[in-house]
Amino acid sequence: MKKNNHQNLTEDLVAEHQPESIRQRLQQGPKSQHISDMVFGGIDGCVTTFAVVSGTIGGGLPPSVAVILGFANLFADGFSMAISSYEANTAQQEFIDSLSVIEEQHINQIPEGEREEIRQIFHKKGFKGAMLEAIVKTISQNKELWIDTMLTEEYGLHKIGINPWKSASTIFIAFIVVGMMPLLPLLFSSLTGQQQFILSAYLAATMFFLIGMLKSLILHKPLLLSGLRTLLTGGAAAGLAFVVGYVLREGFAIAGV
C-alpha cells in the first residue's frame, strides 16, 4: 500500500512538472492564501466564547450571563478582528505600492545606479562575469520586472494578490461560526448547568481539534498531532479563564448572582 501511494505521488509530481503544466501554473500568478485567516479567526473565536463560558462557570454565575457576554464578545471581537485585518492588509499593500513608485522614480532618474544595485545583489548570489551582466541587462529591460526585483531583493517584499476585504470576511465568518459553537448548549434551558458546561467544553474541544486537522491537511502535517496541539492550546486558554473566575469568586468573595 505504501509503495502504491508513493508511486501515485511520484506520478502526480511528474505530471505537475511537465512544461505545459508549469506554464499554466505560473501564468496564473501567485494567489492569496486565506487558510491562516480561517485558522486564526476560528481559534480566536472559540477561545473567546469558551473563555467566557469557563470564566462564568468558574465564577459561579448563571449560564444566562455567559450567553449575554458570550454573544456580545463574539460579534464585537469578530468585527474588531476583521477590521484590524482589513486595515493591516491595506496598509501593507499601500506600503508596497509606495515603494514601487519610489523605485520607478529612481529607475527613471538614475538608471545606472539602479543597474548597479541589481549587479551587486546578484553578485552576492554568486553570479559573475558575462552571466551577471546578462542578468542585469535582462532585468533592466523590463521596468515591471526591475521594480519587482528591487522590492523582493532590496526590501524583502513580495507582490502577492492581497485582498483585504476577502481576508477580513474570512476571519469574521470563521470567528462567528466556530465561536458560536460553545455557546449553543447554554441556549437549552432544559439542560442542567453542569450538562451545559460539559457539552460546551465538548463542542469547543471538537472545534479546536477540527481546526488543527484542517491546518494539517493544508500544510501536510501529521493529522492527529496537529489536532491535539491546537486542542491543547485552546484548552489552556479556556482553563486559564476558569481558574481566574474561580479565584476571583473564592479569593475575593465575589459571589455569583
Secondary structure, DSSP 8 states (H G I E B T S, - for coil): -HHHHHHHHHHHHHHHTSHHHHHHHHHH------HHHHHHHHHHHHHHHHHHHHHHHHTT--HHHHHHHHHHHHHHHHHHHHHHHHHHHHHHHHHHHHHHHHHHHHHHH-HHHHHHHHHHHHHHTT--HHHHHHHHHHHHT-HHHHHHHHHHHHH--------HHHHHHHHHHHHHHHHHGGGGGGG-TTS-HHHHHHHHHHHHHHHHHHHHHHHHHHHT--HHHHHHHHHHHHHHHHHHHHHHHHHHHHHS-----
